[in-house]
Amino acid sequence: MKEIFTKTHFTNRIIWILLIWYILYEWVDSLLVLFIGSLPRVLISKQSAGLSFVLEYYTPLLVSCIFFVLLCLIVKKNRFMLDTFKPSREGKSMSKLGLGLLLGFLTNFFCILCALLHGDIKLYFDFSASQIPLMVFALVCVFFQSASEELWCRCYLYDRINVHYPLWVAIVINGTLFGLLHLGNDGISALALADLIICGIAYSMLRWYSGSIWTCFGIHTMWNFTQNFLFGLPNSGLVSEASVFHLDAATGISNWIYSYEFGVEGGVPAVFIDLLLIVVILILANKNGRLGELKESRESRGEMPVMTKNEAPAVEFPE
């Protein structure tokens, strides 16, 4: 804990990191995505409702990923984050992605199953082989949408805060901000907000324990894709125009298991499964003697040069 209060250059302080993150992500990045997202509306008026939905709400987030990569390339002090998501030559990134995809499906399906068994929702199958290309395209677009949030939270905030502060501080702060990012979503509730914050912390723990942000890419992608495009349920309040299963319009009850407007993320099962993920990771980490890593920063591990407040920054800003 003493390390938190040691002197460091202001660019490694939390207040600066959060300010730059807010400007870059909430202003610059959001404006870019909004601008790019407005372009397809001119072209998709004659397209199917499902394709129009994907193009309008998911495809523009590719711009966010590109902007993040360019930011890391341009600002030298942020280039170390490129190693966070650069695919490994050994293929481990893809195996971690596969693990994440499996976890994303299982955790989301658990929540949906709870709502089905409790009688809160009824689903019917309405899918044809002609829709397969759209589903594949949707999966790719959902990947970039999910990767965008992971890059800005589980990479930028996680890594930049962990330069000087213990890992647990980076996990708690980026997880909390991840939840707060959804405050403007339709149907948000106190329970949904609590789950999203816990989810952000769980995904951060998963990134730490697995050693790869690709695990987060996978779990986030498949969680969103499963509820939105496989089962046709709201994804944090956003309802898809195309899915394998469809929600019976006459059903959908808001209670402690399922939120009619927000989806399974507004229920207790989602809170339970995210907390369970955290507990399992902590148990495994304790068994492997890794809990001490949560108290370490990149500086303390010797991965980053220590910069005191009297030293000039090595590169230009913004960061």
RORO-888189 format. One record per atom (N, C-alpha, C, O): z, y, x; residue in three letters. Coordinates in steps of 0.02 Angstrom, whole numbers, plus 50000, padded with zeros to 5 digits. Layout:
% RORO-888189
ZYXALA/...
% end
This chain:
% RORO-888189
500004994050041MET/500005000050000MET/500005006350043MET/499765011550021MET/500275005950103LYS/500295011750146LYS/499605014350161LYS/499505020350171LYS/499115009850163GLU/498435011750180GLU/498145016750131GLU/497735020950149GLU/498345016250067ILE/498075020550016ILE/498215027950031ILE/497825032350014ILE/498765029150064PHE/498985036050075PHE/498825038550146PHE/499005044150163PHE/498495034550186THR/498295036850252THR/497735041950246THR/497365041950197THR/497665046150297LYS/497155051350295LYS/496465048350304LYS/496365043650343LYS/495995050950267THR/495295048750273THR/494845054550253THR/495065059250221THR/494225054050273HIS/493755059350255HIS/493675059650179HIS/493715054450145HIS/493565065650153PHE/493555066450080PHE/493015062350046PHE/493075060649987PHE/492485060650083THR/491955056750052THR/492155049550038THR/491795045950002THR/492715047350066ASN/492965040650051ASN/493545040750002ASN/493845035549987ASN/493705046649976ARG/494235047349927ARG/493965045749857ARG/493385046949841ARG/494395042949816ILE/494195040649749ILE/493905046349708ILE/493405045449674ILE/494215052149709ILE/493995057749667ILE/493275059649684ILE/492885061249638ILE/493085059549748TRP/492405061149768TRP/491925055649746TRP/491385057049721TRP/492125049449757ILE/491695043749738ILE/491545043849663ILE/490975042849642ILE/492065045149623LEU/491975045249550LEU/491545051149529LEU/491135050449483LEU/491625056849562LEU/491225062749545LEU/490485061449559LEU/490055062749517LEU/490335058749618ILE/489645057349636ILE/489355051949591ILE/488775052449569ILE/489755046849576TRP/489525041549531TRP/489365044449462TRP/488855042649432TRP/489785048749437TYR/489675051749371TYR/489035055849370TYR/488645055449322TYR/488935059849421ILE/488335064049425ILE/487705059849429ILE/487215060949394ILE/487715054949474LEU/487115050849485LEU/486965046149427LEU/486395045449406LEU/487485042949401TYR/487385037849349TYR/487355040849279TYR/486885039449241TYR/487825045049262GLU/487865047749194GLU/487385053449182GLU/487195054749125GLU/487175057049234TRP/486715062549226TRP/486005060749250TRP/485545060049210TRP/485935060049315VAL/485265058949343VAL/484955052449318VAL/484395052449292VAL/485315046949327ASP/485045040449306ASP/484925040149231ASP/484405037649209ASP/485385042649192SER/485315042449119SER/484715046549096SER/484355044549050SER/484595052349128LEU/484025056449110LEU/483365052949128LEU/482885053249091LEU/483355049649186LEU/482755045849206LEU/482605040349156LEU/482035039449134LEU/483125036549137VAL/483035031049090VAL/482825033749021VAL/482405030748988VAL/483125039249001LEU/482955042248936LEU/482225044548936LEU/481875043548886LEU/482005047548991PHE/481315049848995PHE/480825044048994PHE/480335044048956PHE/480955039049036ILE/480515033249039ILE/480525029448972ILE/480015026948950ILE/481115029148941GLY/481185025648878GLY/480805028948822GLY/480635025748773GLY/480685035448828SER/480315039048775SER/479565037648779SER/479215038448730SER/479325035748839LEU/478605034548846LEU/478345028648805LEU/477825029348773LEU/478695022848805PRO/478425017248766PRO/478375018648691PRO/477975015448657PRO/478775023348665ARG/478755024648593ARG/478065026948571ARG/477865026048514ARG/477695030048617VAL/477015032348601VAL/476535026448599VAL/476025026748564VAL/476695021148635LEU/476235015548643LEU/476415009548600LEU/475995005148590LEU/477035009148575ILE/477255002948542ILE/477265003348467ILE/477504998748434ILE/476995008748438SER/477025009448366SER/476655003748330SER/476825002048274SER/476135000948363LYS/475744995648332LYS/475954988748356LYS/475644983748337LYS/476474988448398GLN/476704982048423GLN/477194978848373GLN/477414982048325GLN/477354972548385SER/477844969148342SER/478524972348350SER/478674975548400SER/478944971448299ALA/479604974448301ALA/480004971748360ALA/480384975448392ALA/479934965248374GLY/480304962248429GLY/480104965148496GLY/480534966848536GLY/479454965648509LEU/479214968448572LEU/479394975748578LEU/479594978048632LEU/479344979448524SER/479524986448525SER/480264987348543SER/480444991948580SER/480684982948516PHE/481404983248530PHE/481544982248604PHE/481924985948634PHE/481224977148634VAL/481334975648705VAL/481084981448748VAL/481424983548794VAL/480494984048732LEU/480194989448771LEU/480614995848768LEU/480654999548817LEU/480904997048710GLU/481265003248701GLU/481975003148729GLU/482205008048758GLU/482314997448721TYR/483024997348738TYR/483184993748804TYR/483714995048833TYR/482754989448828TYR/482914985548888TYR/482464987048947TYR/482704987649004TYR/481814987648936THR/481354988648991THR/481494994849033THR/481454994549094THR/481665000649003PRO/481775006749043PRO/482325006049096PRO/482335009949144PRO/482775001149088LEU/483315000549137LEU/483074998049205LEU/483444998249253LEU/482454995849208LEU/482154994149274LEU/482155000349318LEU/482244999949378LEU/482045006149287VAL/482035012549323VAL/482715013749356VAL/482755016349412VAL/483255011949321SER/483925012849348SER/484025008649411SER/484325010949459SER/483775002549410CYS/483824998149468CYS/483435001049527CYS/483675000949584CYS/482835003449513ILE/482415006349566ILE/482755012549595ILE/482755013549656ILE/483025016649552PHE/483375022749574PHE/483965021049619PHE/484085024349669PHE/484335015749601PHE/484905013749641PHE/484685011449710PHE/484995013249761PHE/484155007449713VAL/483905005049778VAL/483675010849821VAL/483835011149881VAL/483315015549792LEU/483075021449829LEU/483665025549855LEU/483645028249910LEU/484185026049814LEU/484785029749835LEU/485095026649897LEU/485305030149943LEU/485125020049898CYS/485415016549956CYS/484975017350018CYS/485215017650074CYS/484315017550007LEU/483855018150063LEU/483865025250093LEU/483815026150153LEU/483925030150049ILE/483885037150071ILE/484535039450104ILE/484525042750156ILE/485105037750073VAL/485755039850099VAL/486025034550146VAL/486215029050125VAL/486035036150210LYS/486205031250261LYS/486895028150251LYS/487005022150263LYS/487365032250229LYS/488045029750222LYS/488105024550167LYS/488595020850165LYS/487615024150123ASN/487635019250068ASN/487205013150083ASN/487165008550041ASN/486885012950141ARG/486425007350155ARG/486775000650161ARG/486474995450152ARG/487425000850177PHE/487774994450183PHE/487784990750116PHE/487874984650114PHE/487694994350060MET/487704991149995MET/487064987149982MET/487054982949937MET/486544988550020LEU/485934984550013LEU/486064977250026LEU/485764972849995LEU/486524975850073ASP/486694968950089ASP/487044965450031ASP/487054959350027ASP/487344969449986THR/487704966649930THR/487244962749883THR/487424957449859THR/486644965549870PHE/486194962249822PHE/485544959749853PHE/485114957149816PHE/485474960349919LYS/484874957649951LYS/484884950049947LYS/485374946949968LYS/484354946849920PRO/484354939549914PRO/484414936249983PRO/484084938350031PRO/484834931249987SER/484944927850051SER/484374923050065SER/484094920050020SER/484214922250129ARG/483674917750148ARG/483854910450135ARG/483414906250127ARG/484494908950134GLU/484704902050123GLU/484654899950050GLU/484774894150034GLU/484494904650007GLY/484434903049936GLY/485094903049898GLY/485114901149840GLY/485634905349932LYS/486284905349899LYS/486304910249841LYS/486664909249792LYS/485934915649846SER/485924920649793SER/485684917549728SER/485954918949674SER/485164913349732MET/484894910249672MET/485374905049643MET/485404904249582MET/485744901649685SER/486234896849660SER/486814900549626SER/487074898249575SER/487004906349654LYS/487524910449623LYS/487274913349557LYS/487644913849508LYS/486634915249555LEU/486344917649493LEU/486364912149440LEU/486534913449382LEU/486184906049460GLY/486214900449414GLY/486914899149387GLY/487004897849328GLY/487414899649431LEU/488104898849410LEU/488294904149359LEU/488614902749309LEU/488074910349373GLY/488224915849327GLY/487894914949260GLY/488204916249208GLY/487274912649260LEU/486914911449197LEU/487274906249155LEU/487334906949094LEU/487514900949188LEU/487874895649152LEU/488524898349123LEU/488684897049065LEU/488894902149163LEU/489524905049139LEU/489404909949081LEU/489794910249034LEU/488864913849087GLY/488714918649034GLY/488574915248968GLY/488804917548916GLY/488194909748970PHE/488044906148908PHE/488674902948880PHE/488804903448820PHE/489054899548922LEU/489654895948898LEU/490164900648869LEU/490454899248816LEU/490294906248901THR/490804910948877THR/490594914248811THR/490994915048766THR/489954916148807ASN/489724919248745ASN/489674914248688ASN/489854915748631ASN/489434908148704PHE/489384903048652PHE/490074901148625PHE/490144899748565PHE/490584901248668PHE/491264899848645PHE/491464904948591PHE/491744903048539PHE/491324911248603CYS/491514916548555CYS/491124915848490CYS/491394916648435CYS/490474914248496ILE/490054913348436ILE/490284907248397ILE/490304907448335ILE/490464901848432LEU/490704895848399LEU/491344897148360LEU/491434894548305LEU/491784901248388CYS/492404903048353CYS/492244906648288CYS/492544905248236CYS/491764911248290ALA/491574915048230ALA/491244910448178ALA/491344911248118ALA/490844905748202LEU/490524900948156LEU/491034896348122LEU/491014895448062LEU/491484893648162LEU/491984889048135LEU/492474892548088LEU/492734889648041LEU/492594899048101HIS/493044902848059HIS/492694905247996HIS/493024907847950HIS/492044904447992GLY/491664906347933GLY/491484913747929GLY/491314916247876GLY/491524917247986ASP/491384924347986ASP/490634925747985ASP/490414930947960ASP/490244921248013ILE/489514922048015ILE/489174915547996ILE/489454910148003ILE/488564916247972LYS/488124910447959LYS/487444912047990LYS/487174917547981LYS/487174907248025LEU/486544908148060LEU/486024903348033LEU/486184897848010LEU/485404905548035TYR/484854901048016TYR/484314901348070TYR/484204906548102TYR/483964895748078PHE/483454895048130PHE/482794897648104PHE/482564895548051PHE/482474902048142ASP/481824904748123ASP/481444906548187ASP/481454912348209ASP/481114901548215PHE/480794902648280PHE/480174898248285PHE/480154892648259PHE/479664900948318SER/479044897348328SER/478844897648401SER/479064902048438SER/478414893048422ALA/478204892648492ALA/477844899048514ALA/477854900748573ALA/477544902648467SER/477184908748484SER/477654914248509SER/477434919148539SER/478304913448496GLN/478794918548516GLN/479074917248587GLN/479454921348613GLN/478884911648617ILE/479154909948683ILE/478994915248735ILE/479444917248772ILE/478364917748739PRO/478224923048789PRO/478664929248780PRO/478874932348829PRO/478794931048717LEU/479224936848704LEU/479934935548728LEU/480254939948756LEU/480184929348718MET/480864927748740MET/480914927748816MET/481424930048843MET/480394925348849VAL/480394925448923VAL/480394932648948VAL/480754934448994VAL/479964936748917PHE/479924943848936PHE/480594947348922PHE/480824951448961PHE/480904945548866ALA/481554948548848ALA/482084946648899ALA/482494950748918ALA/482074940348922LEU/482564938048971LEU/482504942049036LEU/483004943949066LEU/481884943149057VAL/481774947049119VAL/482034954149110VAL/482354956949155VAL/481884957149053CYS/482094964049041CYS/482854964649034CYS/483154969449058CYS/483164959649002VAL/483894959548996VAL/484204958949066VAL/484734961749079VAL/483874955149109PHE/484124954549178PHE/484164961449211PHE/484674963049242PHE/483634965449206PHE/483644971949237PHE/484144976649204PHE/484454980749237PHE/484224976049138GLN/484714980149103GLN/485424978449127GLN/485824982849141GLN/485564972049133SER/486214969749155SER/486324971349229SER/486864973449249SER/485794970249269ALA/485844971649341ALA/485984979049353ALA/486334980849400ALA/485704983349311SER/485814990549318SER/486564992149313SER/486834995749355SER/486894989649261GLU/487604990949252GLU/488014987849309GLU/488504990749332GLU/487804981849331GLU/488164978549385GLU/488094982349451GLU/488574982949489GLU/487494985049464LEU/487384988749526LEU/487814995049529LEU/488094996749581LEU/487864998449473TRP/488245004749473TRP/488995003649469TRP/489375007849492TRP/489204997949441CYS/489924996549436CYS/490164991649488CYS/490614993249528CYS/489864985649489ARG/490104980449535ARG/489814981049605ARG/489974977049648ARG/489384986049616CYS/489134987349683CYS/489354994249706CYS/489744994849753CYS/489114999549674TYR/489265006249698TYR/490025007749696TYR/490325009149747TYR/490325007349636LEU/491035008849631LEU/491455003749670LEU/491915005649706LEU/491294997549662TYR/491664992049694TYR/491654992949770TYR/492184992849802TYR/491064993649799ASP/491004993949872ASP/491235000649901ASP/491565000849952ASP/491055006149868ARG/491245012649895ARG/491995013749893ARG/492275016549941ARG/492325011649840ILE/493055012349836ILE/493395007749887ILE/493885009549918ILE/493115001749894ASN/493414996849940ASN/493324998550013ASN/493614995350056ASN/492925003650029VAL/492865005750098VAL/493555007650126VAL/493735005550181VAL/493925011550088HIS/494585013950112HIS/495175011050074HIS/495725010550101HIS/495065009250011TYR/495615006949969TYR/495604999249962TYR/495084996149970TYR/496194996449947PRO/496234989149937PRO/495764986849882PRO/495594990649837PRO/495554980749887LEU/495064978049840LEU/495304978249768LEU/494904979449722LEU/495954977249757TRP/496194977149688TRP/496114984049655TRP/496024984549595TRP/496154989349695VAL/496044996049668VAL/495324996849645VAL/495194999549591VAL/494854994549686ALA/494144994849668ALA/494004990749605ALA/493604992849563ALA/494324985049599ILE/494224980649541ILE/494474983849477ILE/494134983949426ILE/495074986549479VAL/495374989649420VAL/494994995849398VAL/494854996749339VAL/494815000149445ILE/494475006349428ILE/493775005149401ILE/493585007949350ILE/493375000849435ASN/492694999949411ASN/492684995949346ASN/492254996949304ASN/493174991449338GLY/493214987649275GLY/493384992249216GLY/493104991549162GLY/493844996849228THR/494045001549175THR/493465006149157THR/493335007349098THR/493125008849206LEU/492565013249193LEU/491995009549159LEU/491635012449117LEU/491895003149176PHE/491394999149143PHE/491524998849067PHE/491054999449027PHE/492154997949049GLY/492314997848978GLY/492215004648945GLY/491955005048890GLY/492425009948979LEU/492365016648951LEU/491635018848942LEU/491485023048901LEU/491175015848981LEU/490475017448973LEU/490205015848904LEU/489705018548883LEU/490555011348869HIS/490315008948803HIS/490645012748745HIS/490565010848687HIS/491005018048760LEU/491355021748707LEU/490875024548655LEU/491075025448597LEU/490265026048675GLY/489785028948628GLY/489395023848587GLY/488985025748545GLY/489515017448598ASN/489155012248563ASN/489355011748490ASN/489935013148472ASN/488885009948447ASP/489025009148376ASP/489545003648365ASP/489504998248394ASP/490035005148322GLY/490525000148303GLY/491074998848353GLY/491454994048346GLY/491135003048405ILE/491655001948455ILE/492345002648423ILE/492455006948381ILE/492804998348443SER/493484998348418SER/493964997748476SER/493754996648533SER/494614998448462ALA/495114997948515ALA/495094990948546ALA/495164990148606ALA/495004985748503LEU/494984978948528LEU/494364977748570LEU/494394974448622LEU/493794980448548ALA/493174979748586ALA/493224983348653ALA/493004980648704ALA/493524989248653LEU/493604992948715LEU/494054989148764LEU/493914988848824LEU/494604986248737ALA/495054982348780ALA/494684976448810ALA/494774974848869ALA/494274973048769ASP/493904967348795ASP/493414969348849ASP/493344965848899ASP/493064974948839LEU/492564977148888LEU/492894979048955LEU/492604977849008LEU/493484981948952ILE/493844983549013ILE/494064977049049ILE/493984976449109ILE/494334972349010ILE/494524965949038ILE/493914962349065ILE/493944959149118ILE/493364962749029CYS/492734959749051CYS/492504962649117CYS/492294959049162CYS/492554969349124GLY/492354972649186GLY/492784970349245GLY/492534969349300GLY/493434969449232ILE/493884966949284ILE/493714959649301ILE/493724957749360ILE/493574955649249ALA/493414948549260ALA/492784947749301ALA/492754943649346ALA/492274951849286TYR/491644951349323TYR/491744953749395TYR/491414951149441TYR/492184958549405SER/492334960849473SER/492694955349513SER/492554954249572SER/493144951949479MET/493494946249511MET/493004940749528MET/493054937549580MET/492524939749484LEU/492014934549495LEU/491574936449554LEU/491384932149594LEU/491414942749560ARG/491014945049617ARG/491394943849682ARG/491114941649732ARG/492044945449681TRP/492454944449741TRP/492504937049759TRP/492374935149816TRP/492694932949711TYR/492834925849727TYR/492194922049744TYR/492204917849789TYR/491644923449710SER/491014919949723SER/490674922549786SER/490264919049816SER/490854928649805GLY/490554931649865GLY/489854934249854GLY/489494935649902GLY/489644934949791SER/488964937149777SER/488924940949711SER/489194938749661SER/488594946649712ILE/488484950449651ILE/487974947049606ILE/487924948749546ILE/487594942349633TRP/487114938649593TRP/487454934449539TRP/487164933049487TRP/488074932349552THR/488454928849500THR/488564933549441THR/488534931449383THR/488704939949456CYS/488804944949403CYS/488154946449367CYS/488144947149306CYS/487604946849405PHE/486954947749373PHE/486844942249321PHE/486624943549265PHE/487004936149341GLY/486884930349297GLY/487314930249235GLY/487064929449180GLY/487984931049244ILE/488434930549187ILE/488314936249137ILE/488344935249077ILE/488174942249163HIS/488044948049120HIS/487384947149082HIS/487344948549022HIS/486874944849118THR/486214943749086THR/486254938649030THR/486014939948975THR/486554932849045MET/486554927548994MET/487024929048937MET/486914926748881MET/487564932748950TRP/488004934848895TRP/487604939148845TRP/487604937948785TRP/487254944148871ASN/486864948548828ASN/486284944948794ASN/486164945848734ASN/485934940848833PHE/485354937348805PHE/485564932148753PHE/485224931448701PHE/486104928648765THR/486334923548718THR/486494926448650THR/486264923948599THR/486894931848649GLN/487094934548584GLN/486554938648551GLN/486514938948489GLN/486124941948591ASN/485624946448561ASN/484974942848544ASN/484684944148491ASN/484734938448588PHE/484074935448578PHE/484094928048560PHE/483604925448531PHE/484624924548576LEU/484674917548554LEU/484974917148484LEU/484714913448442LEU/485524920848473PHE/485874920248409PHE/485804926348364PHE/486064926448308PHE/485454931448386GLY/485314937248343GLY/485914941148322GLY/485924944048267GLY/486434941448364LEU/487034945148348LEU/487044951848385LEU/486694952548435LEU/487454956548362PRO/487484963048397PRO/487714962248469PRO/488174958448484PRO/487394965848514ASN/487584966048584ASN/487904972748597ASN/487554977648610ASN/488564972948593SER/488924979348598SER/488654984448548SER/488574990248564SER/488524982048488GLY/488284986348434GLY/487534986748427GLY/487284989548379GLY/487154983948475LEU/486424984248473LEU/486144977748445LEU/486254972448474LEU/485774978148390VAL/485524972148356VAL/484784971148373VAL/484374975748365VAL/484614965148396SER/483924963648416SER/483474962648356SER/483694960448303SER/482834964248365GLU/482324963248313GLU/481994956448320GLU/481564954648279GLU/482174952648372ALA/481874946048383ALA/482404941448412ALA/482764943248458ALA/482454935448384SER/482944930548409SER/482764923548384SER/482374922748337SER/483054918548417VAL/482934911648397VAL/483294910048332VAL/482994907248286VAL/483924911848328PHE/484304911348266PHE/484394918348237PHE/484344923248273PHE/484514918648173HIS/484604925048139HIS/485244924948098HIS/485424919848070HIS/485564930648095LEU/486174931248056LEU/485994932047983LEU/485594936247964LEU/486304927947941ASP/486214928447869ASP/486474935347848ASP/487064937047859ASP/486034939247817ALA/486204946247800ALA/486804946647752ALA/487144951747750ALA/486924941347715ALA/487474941447667ALA/488144939647699ALA/488664939747666ALA/488124937947764THR/488744936147799THR/488894941147854THR/488514945847866THR/489434940047887GLY/489634944647941GLY/490264948247921GLY/490224953547889GLY/490834945647939ILE/491464948447918ILE/491834951247979ILE/491884947848031ILE/492084957247973SER/492464960148028SER/493194958248023SER/493524959647973SER/493444954948074ASN/494144953148077ASN/494344952248150ASN/494014955048194ASN/494864948548164TRP/495104947948233TRP/494674943348275TRP/494774942948336TRP/494204939848245ILE/493764935248282ILE/493074938248293ILE/492764937148345ILE/492834941948244TYR/492144944548248TYR/492114951548217TYR/492434952948166TYR/491714955848249SER/491594962548222SER/490884962948196SER/490404961748233SER/490804964548132TYR/490144964648101TYR/489684969648136TYR/489084968248143TYR/489944975248158GLU/489534980348190GLU/489454979348265GLU/488924980748293GLU/489984977048297PHE/489984976648370PHE/489834969748397PHE/489604969048454PHE/489954964548357GLY/489824957748379GLY/490444954248404GLY/491004956348390GLY/490344948848442VAL/490904944748465VAL/491344948548515VAL/491924946748524VAL/491074953648547GLU/491464957448596GLU/492024961448563GLU/492464964048597GLU/492004961848496GLY/492524965448461GLY/493054960748433GLY/493434962648388GLY/493094954648460GLY/493574949648435GLY/494044947048488GLY/493924947948548GLY/494574943748466VAL/495074940948511VAL/494794935348555VAL/494984934948614VAL/494344930948530PRO/494074925648574PRO/493754928448637PRO/493804925348690PRO/493424934148632ALA/493104937148691ALA/493644939548741ALA/493564938648801ALA/494184942448715VAL/494734944548758VAL/495034938348792VAL/495174938448852VAL/495124933048753PHE/495424926848780PHE/494984923848836PHE/495244922048888PHE/494334923348824ILE/493894920048873ILE/493844924248937ILE/493794921448992ILE/493854930848931ASP/493834935048991ASP/494484934749030ASP/494484934549092ASP/495044934648994LEU/495694933849027LEU/495744926949060LEU/496014926349115LEU/495474921949027LEU/495474915149055LEU/495084914949120LEU/495284911649168LEU/494514918449122LEU/494114918649183LEU/494514921749240LEU/494484919349296LEU/494874927149225ILE/495294930449276ILE/495834925649302ILE/495934925049362ILE/496164922249255VAL/496714917749273VAL/496454911949316VAL/496754910149366VAL/495884909049296VAL/495594903549334VAL/495424905749406VAL/495554902149454VAL/495124911649412ILE/494954914249478ILE/495574915249521ILE/495574913549580ILE/496104918049491LEU/496724919149528LEU/497034912649550LEU/497304912149606LEU/497014907549507ILE/497294901049524ILE/496904897949582ILE/497204895349629ILE/496244898249578LEU/495824895449632LEU/495924899249697LEU/495944896349751LEU/495974905949691ALA/496074910049751ALA/496744908549784ALA/496794908249845ALA/497254907649743ASN/497924906049769ASN/497914899149803ASN/498214898249856ASN/497564894449773LYS/497504887749802LYS/497154887949870LYS/497324884049915LYS/496664892449876ASN/496274892949938ASN/496564898049987ASN/496264899350039ASN/497134900949969GLY/497454905750014GLY/497074912250021GLY/497074915250075GLY/496744914549968ARG/496324920449973ARG/496614926649937ARG/496314931949938ARG/497194925949906LEU/497474931549868LEU/497594937649912LEU/497564943349888LEU/497724936549975GLY/497844942150020GLY/497244946750028GLY/497324952550047GLY/496654944150014GLU/496044948150020GLU/496054954049971GLU/495734959149984GLU/496414953349916LEU/496444958649866LEU/496804964849892LEU/496734970349864LEU/497194964049945LYS/497564969649974LYS/497174973050031LYS/497414977950059LYS/496594970550047GLU/496224973050105GLU/495674977850085GLU/495394977450030GLU/495514982450130SER/494934986850123SER/494424984950175SER/494564980950220SER/493834987650169ARG/493314986350220ARG/493534989150288ARG/493384986150340ARG/493874994750287GLU/494114997650350GLU/494624993050383GLU/494604991950444GLU/495084990450343SER/495604986050372SER/495314979550398SER/495594976450443SER/494754977450369ARG/494424971250392ARG/493954972650451ARG/493664967950479ARG/493884979050469GLY/493444980750524GLY/492704980750507GLY/492284980550552GLY/492544980850442GLU/491854980750420GLU/491544987750418GLU/490934988450417GLU/491974992850417MET/491734999750414MET/492125003850465MET/492725002750474MET/491795008650498PRO/492165013050544PRO/492645017550506PRO/492465020250454PRO/493245018350532VAL/493735022650499VAL/493565029950513VAL/493485031850571VAL/493505033950460MET/493345041050467MET/493925045250442MET/494085044950383MET/494245049050486THR/494795053250465THR/494535059550434THR/493945061150438THR/494985063250403LYS/494765069250366LYS/494525074750413LYS/494195079450391LYS/494695074250477ASN/494475079350525ASN/493805077850557ASN/493525081850594ASN/493535071850541GLU/492895069950570GLU/492335072050524GLU/492395071850462GLU/491785073950553ALA/491195075650513ALA/490865069350487ALA/490865064350523ALA/490595069450427PRO/490255063550402PRO/489635062050443PRO/489315066650470PRO/489485055750448ALA/488925053650491ALA/488245055150462ALA/487745055150498ALA/488225056450396VAL/487575057350364VAL/487615062950314VAL/488135065950301VAL/487045064250286GLU/486995069550236GLU/487245067150169GLU/487375061250160GLU/487295071850122PHE/487505070250054PHE/486925072050007PHE/486475075750027PHE/486925069549945PRO/487475066349910PRO/487545058949927PRO/487125056049961PRO/488095056149904GLU/488225049049918GLU/488215045049855GLU/488315038949857GLU/
% end
